[in-house]
Amino acid sequence: MKKLKEVREMYVSSLRELLVTKNVVLCGLMAALAVVLSMVASIEVGPYIRIGFSGIPNRIVECLFGPVAGCLFGGALDVLKYMLKPSGPFFFGFTFNVMLAGIIYGSILYKKPVTVKRIVTAEFLIKLLVNCILNTLWISMLYGKGFFALLPLRIVKNAIMLPIDSVILYFSLTYVKKLVNRIGLEGTKRMAGRG
Protein backbone atom coordinates (compact mmCIF):
# COMPACT_ATOMS: atom_id res chain seq x y z
CA MET A 1 0.00 0.00 0.00
CA LYS A 2 2.87 2.34 0.86
CA LYS A 3 4.55 1.61 -2.47
CA LEU A 4 1.33 2.40 -4.36
CA LYS A 5 1.06 5.73 -2.51
CA GLU A 6 4.67 6.58 -3.43
CA VAL A 7 4.00 5.80 -7.09
CA ARG A 8 0.85 7.94 -7.08
CA GLU A 9 2.76 10.82 -5.46
CA MET A 10 5.50 10.51 -8.09
CA TYR A 11 2.95 10.76 -10.91
CA VAL A 12 1.14 13.70 -9.30
CA SER A 13 4.48 15.45 -8.73
CA SER A 14 5.42 14.85 -12.36
CA LEU A 15 2.13 16.33 -13.53
CA ARG A 16 2.74 19.40 -11.35
CA GLU A 17 6.10 19.91 -13.05
CA LEU A 18 4.19 20.95 -16.18
CA LEU A 19 2.53 23.80 -14.27
CA VAL A 20 5.87 25.57 -13.72
CA THR A 21 6.63 28.04 -16.52
CA LYS A 22 10.41 27.48 -16.41
CA ASN A 23 9.89 23.75 -16.82
CA VAL A 24 7.61 24.21 -19.83
CA VAL A 25 10.16 26.58 -21.40
CA LEU A 26 12.92 24.00 -20.82
CA CYS A 27 10.69 21.33 -22.41
CA GLY A 28 10.27 23.61 -25.44
CA LEU A 29 14.05 24.04 -25.71
CA MET A 30 14.54 20.28 -25.39
CA ALA A 31 11.93 19.71 -28.13
CA ALA A 32 13.76 22.09 -30.46
CA LEU A 33 17.06 20.36 -29.68
CA ALA A 34 15.51 16.93 -30.31
CA VAL A 35 14.15 18.02 -33.69
CA VAL A 36 17.55 19.38 -34.76
CA LEU A 37 19.39 16.29 -33.50
CA SER A 38 16.95 13.96 -35.29
CA MET A 39 17.79 15.64 -38.58
CA VAL A 40 21.56 15.98 -38.30
CA ALA A 41 23.10 13.88 -35.52
CA SER A 42 23.35 10.16 -36.10
CA ILE A 43 26.18 7.76 -36.81
CA GLU A 44 25.59 4.83 -39.17
CA VAL A 45 27.45 1.66 -38.19
CA GLY A 46 26.74 -0.83 -40.93
CA PRO A 47 23.39 -1.24 -42.64
CA TYR A 48 21.33 -1.97 -39.49
CA ILE A 49 22.95 -0.07 -36.62
CA ARG A 50 22.41 3.66 -36.16
CA ILE A 51 23.60 5.56 -33.11
CA GLY A 52 21.26 8.52 -32.72
CA PHE A 53 21.33 11.36 -30.23
CA SER A 54 17.81 12.76 -30.70
CA GLY A 55 16.49 10.77 -27.73
CA ILE A 56 18.77 12.51 -25.24
CA PRO A 57 16.47 15.56 -24.83
CA ASN A 58 13.59 13.15 -24.10
CA ARG A 59 15.65 11.42 -21.41
CA ILE A 60 16.56 14.79 -19.87
CA VAL A 61 12.87 15.77 -19.64
CA GLU A 62 11.96 12.37 -18.19
CA CYS A 63 14.77 12.54 -15.63
CA LEU A 64 14.05 16.12 -14.53
CA PHE A 65 10.25 16.18 -14.72
CA GLY A 66 9.10 12.57 -14.36
CA PRO A 67 6.94 9.99 -16.10
CA VAL A 68 3.81 12.07 -16.82
CA ALA A 69 5.79 14.97 -18.26
CA GLY A 70 8.00 12.52 -20.17
CA CYS A 71 4.99 10.69 -21.60
CA LEU A 72 3.23 13.85 -22.78
CA PHE A 73 6.48 15.41 -24.04
CA GLY A 74 7.42 12.27 -25.97
CA GLY A 75 4.00 11.88 -27.59
CA ALA A 76 3.78 15.52 -28.65
CA LEU A 77 7.36 15.51 -29.92
CA ASP A 78 6.81 12.33 -31.94
CA VAL A 79 3.83 13.88 -33.73
CA LEU A 80 5.78 17.13 -34.29
CA LYS A 81 8.78 15.26 -35.75
CA TYR A 82 6.50 13.32 -38.05
CA MET A 83 4.81 16.51 -39.29
CA LEU A 84 8.19 18.15 -39.93
CA LYS A 85 9.82 15.16 -41.63
CA PRO A 86 7.44 12.28 -42.40
CA SER A 87 9.06 8.92 -43.01
CA GLY A 88 6.50 6.34 -44.00
CA PRO A 89 2.88 6.29 -42.92
CA PHE A 90 1.87 7.72 -39.54
CA PHE A 91 1.06 4.93 -37.13
CA PHE A 92 -0.03 5.65 -33.56
CA GLY A 93 1.71 2.51 -32.30
CA PHE A 94 5.09 4.22 -32.63
CA THR A 95 3.80 7.30 -30.80
CA PHE A 96 2.48 4.99 -28.08
CA ASN A 97 5.96 3.45 -27.83
CA VAL A 98 7.56 6.85 -27.25
CA MET A 99 4.96 7.67 -24.60
CA LEU A 100 5.49 4.30 -22.89
CA ALA A 101 9.25 4.88 -22.96
CA GLY A 102 8.67 8.25 -21.28
CA ILE A 103 6.74 6.55 -18.50
CA ILE A 104 9.40 3.86 -18.02
CA TYR A 105 12.39 6.20 -18.07
CA GLY A 106 10.58 8.78 -15.94
CA SER A 107 9.55 6.19 -13.35
CA ILE A 108 13.10 4.89 -13.02
CA LEU A 109 15.03 8.18 -13.19
CA TYR A 110 12.78 10.91 -11.73
CA LYS A 111 14.09 12.37 -8.43
CA LYS A 112 16.66 9.59 -8.16
CA PRO A 113 20.44 9.63 -8.48
CA VAL A 114 21.90 8.75 -11.86
CA THR A 115 23.59 5.36 -11.45
CA VAL A 116 24.88 2.82 -13.94
CA LYS A 117 22.48 0.19 -12.57
CA ARG A 118 19.46 2.48 -12.95
CA ILE A 119 20.46 3.50 -16.50
CA VAL A 120 21.11 -0.09 -17.63
CA THR A 121 17.80 -1.23 -16.09
CA ALA A 122 15.86 1.49 -17.92
CA GLU A 123 17.66 0.83 -21.20
CA PHE A 124 17.13 -2.93 -20.89
CA LEU A 125 13.39 -2.53 -20.27
CA ILE A 126 13.05 -0.19 -23.24
CA LYS A 127 15.07 -2.44 -25.53
CA LEU A 128 13.05 -5.51 -24.53
CA LEU A 129 9.49 -4.21 -24.19
CA VAL A 130 9.39 -1.27 -26.58
CA ASN A 131 12.02 -1.98 -29.24
CA CYS A 132 11.97 -5.76 -29.50
CA ILE A 133 8.35 -6.59 -28.73
CA LEU A 134 6.16 -3.58 -29.55
CA ASN A 135 8.17 -2.07 -32.43
CA THR A 136 8.50 -5.49 -34.03
CA LEU A 137 4.75 -6.02 -33.65
CA TRP A 138 3.95 -2.64 -35.25
CA ILE A 139 6.38 -3.25 -38.13
CA SER A 140 4.92 -6.69 -38.78
CA MET A 141 1.40 -5.22 -38.77
CA LEU A 142 2.31 -2.30 -41.04
CA TYR A 143 4.35 -4.16 -43.62
CA GLY A 144 2.85 -7.65 -43.43
CA LYS A 145 6.08 -9.33 -42.36
CA GLY A 146 6.16 -12.15 -39.84
CA PHE A 147 6.78 -11.09 -36.24
CA PHE A 148 9.10 -14.03 -35.54
CA ALA A 149 10.96 -13.48 -38.81
CA LEU A 150 11.81 -9.89 -37.77
CA LEU A 151 12.48 -10.58 -34.09
CA PRO A 152 15.95 -12.25 -34.15
CA LEU A 153 17.65 -9.40 -36.04
CA ARG A 154 15.96 -6.83 -33.80
CA ILE A 155 17.14 -8.67 -30.68
CA VAL A 156 20.72 -8.70 -31.97
CA LYS A 157 20.56 -5.01 -32.87
CA ASN A 158 19.19 -4.03 -29.45
CA ALA A 159 21.72 -6.25 -27.64
CA ILE A 160 24.51 -4.39 -29.48
CA MET A 161 22.94 -0.99 -28.74
CA LEU A 162 22.28 -1.65 -25.03
CA PRO A 163 25.80 -0.84 -23.76
CA ILE A 164 26.30 1.97 -26.28
CA ASP A 165 23.03 3.71 -25.39
CA SER A 166 23.63 3.12 -21.67
CA VAL A 167 27.03 4.82 -21.79
CA ILE A 168 25.71 7.78 -23.80
CA LEU A 169 22.73 8.20 -21.46
CA TYR A 170 24.79 7.84 -18.29
CA PHE A 171 27.26 10.56 -19.26
CA SER A 172 24.53 12.83 -20.64
CA LEU A 173 22.37 12.64 -17.53
CA THR A 174 25.35 12.92 -15.17
CA TYR A 175 26.37 16.14 -16.92
CA VAL A 176 22.81 17.50 -16.92
CA LYS A 177 22.33 16.75 -13.21
CA LYS A 178 25.58 18.61 -12.38
CA LEU A 179 24.50 21.52 -14.57
CA VAL A 180 21.04 21.63 -12.99
CA ASN A 181 22.53 21.64 -9.50
CA ARG A 182 24.94 24.38 -10.48
CA ILE A 183 22.33 26.74 -11.92
CA GLY A 184 19.82 26.02 -9.18
CA LEU A 185 16.91 24.57 -11.17
CA GLU A 186 16.37 22.02 -8.40
CA GLY A 187 15.73 24.83 -5.90
CA THR A 188 13.20 26.37 -8.29
CA LYS A 189 11.45 23.01 -8.63
CA ARG A 190 11.22 22.57 -4.84
CA MET A 191 9.80 26.06 -4.39
CA ALA A 192 7.22 25.45 -7.12
CA GLY A 193 6.12 22.23 -5.39
CA ARG A 194 5.28 24.14 -2.20
CA GLY A 195 2.93 26.57 -3.93
JOLIN-V695775 format. One record per residue. N is the residue number from 1. RES is the residue in one letter. SS is DSSP state (alpha for helix, beta for strand, coil for the rest). D_LAST is the distance of its C-alpha to the last C-alpha in Angstrom with 1 decimal. Layout:
N_RES_SS_D_LAST / N_RES_SS_D_LAST
This chain:
1_M_coil_27.0 / 2_K_alpha_24.7 / 3_K_alpha_25.1 / 4_L_alpha_24.2 / 5_K_alpha_21.0 / 6_E_alpha_20.1 / 7_V_alpha_21.0 / 8_R_alpha_19.0 / 9_E_alpha_15.8 / 10_M_alpha_16.8 / 11_Y_alpha_17.3 / 12_V_alpha_14.1 / 13_S_alpha_12.2 / 14_S_alpha_14.7 / 15_L_alpha_14.1 / 16_R_alpha_10.3 / 17_E_alpha_11.7 / 18_L_coil_13.5 / 19_L_coil_10.7 / 20_V_coil_10.3 / 21_T_alpha_13.2 / 22_K_alpha_14.6 / 23_N_alpha_14.9 / 24_V_alpha_16.7 / 25_V_alpha_18.9 / 26_L_alpha_19.8 / 27_C_alpha_20.7 / 28_G_alpha_22.9 / 29_L_alpha_24.6 / 30_M_alpha_25.2 / 31_A_alpha_26.7 / 32_A_alpha_29.0 / 33_L_alpha_30.0 / 34_A_alpha_30.8 / 35_V_alpha_32.9 / 36_V_alpha_34.9 / 37_L_alpha_35.4 / 38_S_alpha_36.6 / 39_M_alpha_39.3 / 40_V_alpha_40.5 / 41_A_coil_39.6 / 42_S_beta_41.5 / 43_I_beta_44.4 / 44_E_beta_47.2 / 45_V_beta_48.9 / 46_G_coil_51.8 / 47_P_coil_51.9 / 48_Y_coil_49.2 / 49_I_beta_46.7 / 50_R_beta_44.1 / 51_I_beta_41.5 / 52_G_beta_38.6 / 53_F_coil_35.5 / 54_S_coil_33.6 / 55_G_coil_31.6 / 56_I_alpha_30.0 / 57_P_alpha_27.2 / 58_N_alpha_26.5 / 59_R_alpha_26.4 / 60_I_alpha_24.1 / 61_V_alpha_21.5 / 62_E_alpha_22.1 / 63_C_alpha_21.8 / 64_L_alpha_18.6 / 65_F_alpha_16.7 / 66_G_alpha_18.5 / 67_P_alpha_21.0 / 68_V_alpha_19.4 / 69_A_alpha_18.7 / 70_G_alpha_22.1 / 71_C_alpha_23.9 / 72_L_alpha_22.7 / 73_F_alpha_23.3 / 74_G_alpha_26.7 / 75_G_alpha_27.9 / 76_A_alpha_27.1 / 77_L_alpha_28.6 / 78_D_alpha_31.7 / 79_V_alpha_32.4 / 80_L_alpha_31.9 / 81_K_alpha_34.3 / 82_Y_alpha_36.8 / 83_M_alpha_36.8 / 84_L_alpha_37.3 / 85_K_coil_40.0 / 86_P_coil_41.3 / 87_S_coil_43.3 / 88_G_coil_45.0 / 89_P_coil_43.9 / 90_F_coil_40.3 / 91_F_coil_39.7 / 92_F_alpha_36.4 / 93_G_alpha_37.2 / 94_F_alpha_36.4 / 95_T_alpha_33.1 / 96_F_alpha_32.4 / 97_N_alpha_33.4 / 98_V_alpha_30.9 / 99_M_alpha_28.1 / 100_L_alpha_29.4 / 101_A_alpha_29.5 / 102_G_alpha_25.9 / 103_I_alpha_25.1 / 104_I_alpha_27.5 / 105_Y_alpha_26.5 / 106_G_alpha_22.8 / 107_S_alpha_23.4 / 108_I_alpha_25.6 / 109_L_alpha_23.9 / 110_Y_coil_20.1 / 111_K_coil_18.6 / 112_K_coil_22.2 / 113_P_coil_24.8 / 114_V_coil_27.2 / 115_T_coil_30.6 / 116_V_alpha_33.9 / 117_K_alpha_34.0 / 118_R_alpha_30.6 / 119_I_alpha_31.6 / 120_V_alpha_35.1 / 121_T_alpha_33.8 / 122_A_alpha_31.5 / 123_E_alpha_34.3 / 124_F_alpha_36.9 / 125_L_alpha_35.0 / 126_I_alpha_34.5 / 127_K_alpha_38.2 / 128_L_alpha_39.4 / 129_L_alpha_37.4 / 130_V_alpha_36.5 / 131_N_alpha_39.2 / 132_C_alpha_42.2 / 133_I_alpha_41.8 / 134_L_alpha_39.7 / 135_N_alpha_40.7 / 136_T_alpha_44.3 / 137_L_alpha_44.1 / 138_W_alpha_42.8 / 139_I_alpha_45.5 / 140_S_alpha_48.2 / 141_M_alpha_47.2 / 142_L_alpha_47.0 / 143_Y_alpha_50.2 / 144_G_coil_52.3 / 145_K_coil_52.7 / 146_G_coil_52.9 / 147_F_alpha_49.8 / 148_F_alpha_51.8 / 149_A_alpha_53.7 / 150_L_alpha_50.5 / 151_L_alpha_48.8 / 152_P_alpha_50.9 / 153_L_alpha_50.4 / 154_R_alpha_46.7 / 155_I_alpha_46.5 / 156_V_alpha_48.4 / 157_K_alpha_46.3 / 158_N_alpha_43.0 / 159_A_alpha_44.6 / 160_I_alpha_45.6 / 161_M_alpha_42.1 / 162_L_alpha_40.2 / 163_P_alpha_40.8 / 164_I_alpha_40.6 / 165_D_alpha_37.2 / 166_S_alpha_36.0 / 167_V_alpha_37.1 / 168_I_alpha_35.6 / 169_L_alpha_32.2 / 170_Y_alpha_32.2 / 171_F_alpha_32.9 / 172_S_alpha_30.6 / 173_L_alpha_27.5 / 174_T_alpha_28.6 / 175_Y_alpha_28.8 / 176_V_alpha_25.4 / 177_K_alpha_23.6 / 178_K_alpha_25.5 / 179_L_alpha_24.6 / 180_V_alpha_20.8 / 181_N_alpha_21.0 / 182_R_alpha_23.1 / 183_I_alpha_21.0 / 184_G_coil_17.7 / 185_L_alpha_15.9 / 186_E_alpha_14.9 / 187_G_alpha_13.1 / 188_T_alpha_11.2 / 189_K_alpha_10.4 / 190_R_alpha_9.3 / 191_M_alpha_6.9 / 192_A_alpha_5.5 / 193_G_alpha_5.6 / 194_R_alpha_3.8 / 195_G_coil_0.0
